[in-house]
């Protein structure tokens, strides 16, 4: 019985960690896109000014 419970606990832990990792990746991609957009906007503005 103890072995069964600890396995279930481990499975729940793995699932929680997997979900947390997915959330972090999504956030990172969005943040990277924001930085890229800002950099591209700056470069476009620089080309127009010259």
Secondary structure by P-SEA (a helix, b strand, c coil): caaaaaaaaaaaaaaaaaaaaaaaaaaaaaaaaaaaaaaaaaaaaaaaac
